[in-house]
């Protein structure tokens, strides 16, 4: 009887912990960032991430004062992917946004996972 109570208590603690950690993952990053203009509008402290669907990589970060997250939109920059070991680069897709002039949509390309496998996103503020 003593063990039954102990087991029930441990099970309850395990369930509560799993529920509390469920909200800390990728699900809260619901805003896709496709343009440099979108990225520039993010405020300091905003949660941002680089995600690769193919290799299930999720690299969370926070927008800092230097706005280092904007380097994900620099066509000369490459970023290592810890999931597959590939290099993620940016590719501009000019002309995709016809309604808004001077706006370039970007896609992230991984050398191992391919084009359109990686993307940047942000959490709701």
Secondary structure, DSSP 4 states (H G I P E B T S, - for coil): -HHHHHHHHHHHHHHHHHHHHHTTSGGG--EEE-BHHHHHTPPTT-EEEEEETTTTEEEEEE--TT-GGGGGG-TT-EEE-TTTS-EEEEEEETTS-SSSTT--EEEEEETTTEEEEEEEEE---
